[in-house]
Amino acid sequence: MKASLVVQNLKCGGCAKTITNKLMALNHITDIYVNPDNATISFSYKNKEDQEIVKNKLQSIGYPTIDSENSIITKATSFVSCATGKLSK
């Protein structure tokens, strides 16, 4: 199955790199594509639960879906995630 999510705080390639790396580590998640221009993430998954796992992972690294709360803590977390993505090779 395929899904596409619109997320908050996704601004650049550093964000995209972190998101891609974190989602690649999840079981059953493949074909990950992150588009900073329109803040979307698309991916393939195996089970319905996998989509919720992705949403929870995104929230934990600072990129909540558009229908979720975007607190100051989430924004700060995304800033750190973005910087980590920019610095990693």
PEDA-V439692 format. One record per residue. N is the residue number from 1. SS is DSSP state (a for helix, b for strand, c for the rest). PHI is phi as a letter, one per 20 degrees, with the letter a starting at -180 (999 if undefined). D_FIRST is the distance of its C-alpha to the first C-alpha in Angstrom with 1 decimal. Layout:
n;ss;phi;d_first
N;SS;PHI;D_FIRST
N;SS;PHI;D_FIRST
//
This chain:
n;ss;phi;d_first
1;c;999;0.0
2;b;c;3.8
3;b;b;6.9
4;b;c;10.5
5;b;c;13.4
6;b;e;17.1
7;b;c;19.3
8;c;e;23.1
9;c;m;25.5
10;c;e;23.5
11;c;c;26.4
12;c;b;26.6
13;a;f;25.6
14;a;f;26.8
15;a;f;24.3
16;a;f;21.5
17;a;f;22.7
18;a;f;22.9
19;a;g;19.4
20;a;g;18.0
21;a;f;20.2
22;a;f;19.4
23;a;f;15.6
24;a;f;16.0
25;c;f;18.0
26;c;e;15.3
27;c;f;14.0
28;c;m;10.4
29;c;d;9.9
30;b;c;10.1
31;b;l;10.7
32;b;f;12.4
33;b;c;14.4
34;b;d;17.0
35;b;d;19.2
36;c;f;22.4
37;c;f;23.8
38;c;c;21.6
39;c;l;20.5
40;b;d;16.7
41;b;c;14.2
42;b;d;10.8
43;b;a;8.5
44;b;d;5.5
45;c;b;5.4
46;c;e;6.2
47;c;d;7.9
48;a;g;8.7
49;a;f;11.7
50;a;f;10.1
51;a;f;9.7
52;a;f;13.3
53;a;f;14.4
54;a;f;13.4
55;a;g;15.4
56;a;f;18.2
57;a;f;18.5
58;a;g;18.7
59;a;g;21.3
60;a;f;23.2
61;c;d;23.6
62;c;n;24.7
63;c;c;21.8
64;c;f;21.0
65;b;f;18.7
66;c;g;20.9
67;c;e;21.3
68;c;d;22.7
69;c;f;26.2
70;c;d;27.3
71;c;f;30.4
72;a;f;33.0
73;a;f;31.8
74;a;f;28.2
75;a;f;29.7
76;a;f;31.9
77;a;f;29.1
78;a;f;27.2
79;a;f;30.5
80;a;f;30.9
81;a;f;27.3
82;a;f;27.9
83;a;f;31.3
84;a;f;29.8
85;a;f;27.3
86;a;f;30.3
87;a;e;32.4
88;c;e;30.1
89;c;d;30.1
//
